[in-house]
Amino acid sequence: MDNKTEICIVGSGPAGYTAAIYGVRAGRKTILVDGPVQGGQLTQTTVIENFPGFPEGREGFDLMDDMRAQAERVGATMMTGEVTGIDFDKRPFVVHIDSGETIEAQAVIIATGATAKYLGLPDEKRLAGKGVSACATCDGFFFKGKDVAVVGGGDTAAEEALYLAGLANKVYMIVRRDVLRASEAMCKRVFDNPKITVLFKHQTVSLEGEDKLEAAMLVTNKGEEGETMVRVPISGFFLAIGHKPNTEVFPEIETDGEGYIKTSGKGQTTNIEGVFAAGDVCDPTYRQAITAAASGCRAAIDADRYLRATGR
């Protein structure tokens, strides 16, 4: 295989696959390195009902499989592997893969996504997609009229709780501290919502259920006088303790305080000329499949314009 290309996309998912489709359709030789999870986070979710074009919903794995097949059909080259580093000081860039192979690329699109932070409980993995979720906007619809819980006390957790309150019967906020870290305005909205109950000084010990989530076991006042175990029957358990952008192997790329890649206000360009970012790796706000796909489109268009402008 000729490992010289015009555009190299690092990462898959809706951002990477869309970038590949647009890269090839712009007439550019395009190679995509799919990363440790081919198809990204969506392959680990169940039915996706908020991606346009699928009135009956679509399984996350199937949607990503379709996107990959479409990118291959138009002519993108797929490589299985994980990028371990990129020589950004060389032109063309040199992309290193864990297999030992390298790719020479005139432009690079980083679409490595962000990983939701979990509590580290074995039950979280066991019940993932069966009541455990890290995205209320993605999965909240499935819990209409049910009791759910949100873990976290910051603005993100408050936003998730308020969103879920519009769908669920009751929302518990499980907060480790005795105060919310959310802004004053968000705190007021939470406390004013009759559907939301804040459980201060509570921590999750385990989750119950076999084929689906049934309850959360919590401990209150852990390590203090009055320590008590509490069982809370719930159907949904939403993690809202943050995301970790997958940028460790790109230390040269400028990021914000939380590790998300900074892009220009009008495009997907990064601080390095010829390097672009797309998807959740540069999006701390929306983190949706449709916005990731849109940014993949933008990144590919930006890359093509860069190559034309520089005569590459």
C-alpha positions as CSV (number, residue, x, y, z in Angstrom):
1,M,0.0,0.0,0.0
2,D,1.2,3.5,-0.8
3,N,1.2,5.3,2.5
4,K,1.6,8.8,0.9
5,T,-1.6,10.8,0.9
6,E,-3.0,14.3,0.6
7,I,-5.2,14.0,3.7
8,C,-4.8,11.8,6.7
9,I,-7.7,11.5,9.1
10,V,-6.9,10.3,12.6
11,G,-9.9,8.7,14.2
12,S,-13.2,7.5,13.0
13,G,-16.8,8.1,14.2
14,P,-19.2,10.6,12.5
15,A,-16.5,13.3,12.3
16,G,-13.8,11.1,10.8
17,Y,-16.0,9.2,8.4
18,T,-17.7,12.4,7.2
19,A,-14.3,14.1,6.7
20,A,-13.2,11.1,4.6
21,I,-16.3,11.3,2.4
22,Y,-15.8,15.0,1.8
23,G,-12.0,14.6,1.3
24,V,-12.4,12.0,-1.4
25,R,-15.2,13.9,-3.1
26,A,-12.9,17.0,-3.3
27,G,-10.6,14.8,-5.4
28,R,-8.1,14.3,-2.6
29,K,-6.4,11.0,-1.8
30,T,-7.5,10.3,1.7
31,I,-6.4,7.8,4.3
32,L,-8.3,7.3,7.6
33,V,-6.7,5.6,10.6
34,D,-9.7,4.4,12.6
35,G,-8.2,4.3,16.1
36,P,-8.7,1.9,19.1
37,V,-12.5,1.8,18.7
38,Q,-13.5,1.6,15.0
39,G,-16.5,3.9,14.7
40,G,-15.9,5.7,17.9
41,Q,-18.2,6.0,20.9
42,L,-21.4,5.6,19.0
43,T,-20.7,1.9,18.4
44,Q,-21.2,1.4,22.1
45,T,-24.6,3.0,22.3
46,T,-28.0,1.5,21.4
47,V,-30.6,3.1,19.2
48,I,-29.9,6.6,18.0
49,E,-33.1,8.5,17.3
50,N,-31.8,12.1,16.8
51,F,-29.7,11.6,13.7
52,P,-31.7,12.9,10.7
53,G,-32.8,10.5,8.0
54,F,-33.7,7.6,10.2
55,P,-37.4,7.9,11.3
56,E,-37.3,4.6,13.1
57,G,-33.9,5.2,14.7
58,R,-30.7,3.5,14.0
59,E,-28.4,1.3,16.1
60,G,-25.2,3.2,16.8
61,F,-22.9,0.4,15.5
62,D,-25.0,0.1,12.3
63,L,-24.9,3.9,11.7
64,M,-21.2,4.0,12.0
65,D,-20.8,0.8,9.8
66,D,-22.9,2.6,7.1
67,M,-20.8,5.7,7.3
68,R,-17.6,3.7,7.1
69,A,-18.9,1.8,4.1
70,Q,-19.9,5.0,2.4
71,A,-16.4,6.5,2.9
72,E,-14.9,3.3,1.4
73,R,-17.3,3.3,-1.5
74,V,-16.3,6.8,-2.6
75,G,-12.7,5.8,-2.4
76,A,-11.3,6.5,1.1
77,T,-8.6,4.1,2.3
78,M,-9.1,2.7,5.8
79,M,-6.2,1.6,8.0
80,T,-6.8,-0.3,11.2
81,G,-4.5,0.9,14.0
82,E,-3.8,3.6,16.6
83,V,-1.8,6.7,15.9
84,T,1.0,7.0,18.4
85,G,2.4,10.3,17.3
86,I,2.8,12.8,14.4
87,D,5.9,14.7,13.3
88,F,4.4,18.1,12.8
89,D,7.7,19.7,12.2
90,K,8.2,17.8,8.9
91,R,6.5,18.5,5.6
92,P,4.8,16.4,4.6
93,F,3.7,15.4,8.1
94,V,4.7,11.9,9.2
95,V,2.0,9.9,11.0
96,H,3.2,7.0,13.2
97,I,0.9,4.0,13.7
98,D,1.2,1.4,16.5
99,S,1.8,-1.3,13.8
100,G,5.1,0.3,12.9
101,E,3.8,1.8,9.7
102,T,4.0,5.5,8.8
103,I,1.9,7.8,6.6
104,E,3.2,10.9,4.8
105,A,0.4,13.4,4.6
106,Q,0.1,16.9,3.2
107,A,-2.8,17.7,5.6
108,V,-4.0,16.1,8.8
109,I,-7.5,16.0,10.4
110,I,-7.6,15.0,14.0
111,A,-11.0,13.4,14.9
112,T,-10.0,11.3,17.9
113,G,-13.1,12.3,20.0
114,A,-13.4,12.6,23.8
115,T,-14.0,9.9,26.4
116,A,-16.7,10.3,29.0
117,K,-15.4,10.1,32.6
118,Y,-16.8,7.3,34.6
119,L,-16.8,6.5,38.3
120,G,-14.9,3.2,37.8
121,L,-17.6,0.9,39.0
122,P,-17.8,-2.6,37.3
123,D,-21.6,-2.2,37.0
124,E,-21.1,0.9,34.7
125,K,-19.7,-1.2,31.9
126,R,-22.0,-4.1,32.6
127,L,-25.1,-1.9,32.3
128,A,-23.8,0.4,29.6
129,G,-26.7,0.9,27.1
130,K,-29.0,-0.8,29.6
131,G,-29.7,2.3,31.7
132,V,-26.2,3.7,32.1
133,S,-25.3,6.6,29.8
134,A,-23.0,9.6,29.6
135,C,-25.3,11.7,27.4
136,A,-28.7,12.8,28.5
137,T,-29.4,14.6,25.2
138,C,-28.6,11.3,23.3
139,D,-30.5,8.9,25.5
140,G,-32.9,10.8,27.7
141,F,-35.9,10.2,25.4
142,F,-35.8,6.5,26.4
143,F,-36.6,7.4,30.0
144,K,-39.8,9.4,29.5
145,G,-41.9,9.1,32.6
146,K,-39.3,7.1,34.6
147,D,-37.1,7.9,37.6
148,V,-33.4,8.6,36.7
149,A,-30.3,9.9,38.4
150,V,-27.5,12.3,37.3
151,V,-24.1,12.1,38.9
152,G,-22.2,15.4,39.3
153,G,-22.6,18.8,40.8
154,G,-21.3,21.2,38.1
155,D,-23.0,23.1,35.3
156,T,-23.0,20.1,33.0
157,A,-24.7,17.9,35.6
158,A,-27.3,20.7,36.3
159,E,-28.0,21.1,32.6
160,E,-28.4,17.3,32.2
161,A,-30.8,17.2,35.2
162,L,-32.9,20.0,33.9
163,Y,-33.0,18.4,30.4
164,L,-34.1,15.1,31.9
165,A,-36.6,16.8,34.1
166,G,-38.5,17.7,30.9
167,L,-38.8,14.0,30.1
168,A,-38.5,11.9,33.3
169,N,-40.9,11.4,36.2
170,K,-38.2,12.3,38.8
171,V,-34.5,13.2,38.6
172,Y,-32.0,12.6,41.4
173,M,-28.8,14.6,41.4
174,I,-26.1,12.5,43.2
175,V,-23.6,15.1,44.5
176,R,-20.5,14.0,46.4
177,R,-20.0,17.4,48.2
178,D,-22.5,19.3,50.3
179,V,-22.8,22.1,47.7
180,L,-23.3,22.3,43.9
181,R,-20.4,23.6,41.9
182,A,-22.8,24.9,39.2
183,S,-23.3,28.6,38.6
184,E,-25.7,30.5,40.8
185,A,-28.2,30.7,37.9
186,M,-28.1,27.0,37.2
187,C,-28.4,26.2,40.9
188,K,-31.5,28.3,41.2
189,R,-33.1,26.5,38.2
190,V,-32.3,23.1,39.7
191,F,-33.7,24.0,43.2
192,D,-36.8,25.5,41.6
193,N,-37.6,22.4,39.6
194,P,-40.0,20.2,41.5
195,K,-38.9,17.1,39.6
196,I,-35.3,17.4,40.7
197,T,-34.1,16.2,44.1
198,V,-30.5,16.9,45.0
199,L,-28.8,14.2,47.1
200,F,-25.9,16.0,48.8
201,K,-23.0,14.1,50.3
202,H,-24.0,10.9,48.4
203,Q,-21.7,8.6,46.5
204,T,-22.5,5.7,44.3
205,V,-21.4,2.3,45.6
206,S,-22.9,0.0,43.0
207,L,-25.7,-0.4,40.5
208,E,-28.4,-3.2,40.5
209,G,-30.0,-5.0,37.6
210,E,-29.3,-7.8,35.2
211,D,-30.8,-7.0,31.8
212,K,-31.5,-3.4,32.7
213,L,-30.8,-1.0,35.5
214,E,-33.1,-1.2,38.5
215,A,-31.5,0.8,41.3
216,A,-28.4,2.6,42.6
217,M,-26.8,1.8,45.9
218,L,-25.5,5.0,47.5
219,V,-23.6,5.8,50.7
220,T,-24.3,9.1,52.4
221,N,-21.9,10.9,54.8
222,K,-19.1,8.4,53.9
223,G,-16.5,8.2,56.6
224,E,-18.5,10.4,59.0
225,E,-20.9,9.9,61.8
226,G,-24.2,8.9,60.4
227,E,-22.8,7.0,57.4
228,T,-25.8,5.3,55.8
229,M,-26.5,3.1,52.8
230,V,-29.4,4.2,50.6
231,R,-31.1,2.3,47.8
232,V,-32.6,4.5,45.1
233,P,-34.8,2.7,42.5
234,I,-34.0,4.2,39.0
235,S,-34.2,3.2,35.4
236,G,-31.5,5.6,34.1
237,F,-28.1,6.6,35.5
238,F,-26.4,9.5,33.7
239,L,-22.7,10.3,34.2
240,A,-22.1,14.1,34.1
241,I,-18.6,14.4,35.6
242,G,-16.9,15.5,32.4
243,H,-15.1,14.3,29.3
244,K,-11.5,13.7,28.5
245,P,-10.5,14.7,25.0
246,N,-8.2,12.2,23.3
247,T,-5.3,14.5,22.6
248,E,-2.4,13.0,24.6
249,V,-0.4,12.0,21.5
250,F,-0.6,15.5,20.1
251,P,1.2,17.7,22.6
252,E,2.1,20.3,19.9
253,I,-1.6,21.1,19.2
254,E,-2.9,24.0,21.3
255,T,-5.8,23.1,23.6
256,D,-8.0,24.9,26.1
257,G,-7.9,24.4,29.9
258,E,-9.9,21.2,29.6
259,G,-7.8,19.7,26.9
260,Y,-10.1,20.3,23.9
261,I,-8.3,21.4,20.7
262,K,-8.7,25.0,19.9
263,T,-9.9,25.8,16.4
264,S,-10.4,29.1,14.6
265,G,-13.7,30.9,15.0
266,K,-14.6,30.4,11.3
267,G,-13.2,27.0,10.6
268,Q,-11.6,23.8,11.9
269,T,-8.0,25.0,11.7
270,T,-5.6,24.5,14.6
271,N,-2.5,26.3,15.7
272,I,-0.4,24.3,13.2
273,E,-0.9,25.1,9.5
274,G,-2.3,22.2,7.6
275,V,-3.7,20.5,10.7
276,F,-7.4,20.5,11.4
277,A,-9.7,19.1,14.1
278,A,-13.2,17.8,14.0
279,G,-15.8,16.2,16.3
280,D,-15.8,15.9,20.1
281,V,-12.0,16.4,20.4
282,C,-12.7,20.1,19.8
283,D,-16.2,20.4,21.0
284,P,-16.8,20.8,24.8
285,T,-20.3,22.1,24.3
286,Y,-22.5,20.0,22.0
287,R,-20.9,16.5,21.7
288,Q,-23.6,15.2,19.3
289,A,-23.2,12.9,16.3
290,I,-24.8,15.4,14.0
291,T,-22.5,18.3,15.1
292,A,-19.5,16.0,14.9
293,A,-20.4,15.0,11.3
294,A,-20.8,18.7,10.4
295,S,-17.4,19.6,11.7
296,G,-15.9,16.7,9.8
297,C,-17.4,18.2,6.7
298,R,-15.9,21.6,7.6
299,A,-12.5,20.2,8.3
300,A,-12.3,18.4,5.0
301,I,-13.3,21.5,3.1
302,D,-10.8,23.5,5.1
303,A,-8.1,20.9,4.3
304,D,-8.9,21.0,0.6
305,R,-8.8,24.8,0.5
306,Y,-5.4,24.7,2.3
307,L,-4.0,22.3,-0.2
308,R,-5.2,24.3,-3.1
309,A,-3.9,27.5,-1.6
310,T,-0.5,26.1,-0.9
311,G,-0.2,24.2,-4.3
312,R,0.1,20.8,-2.6
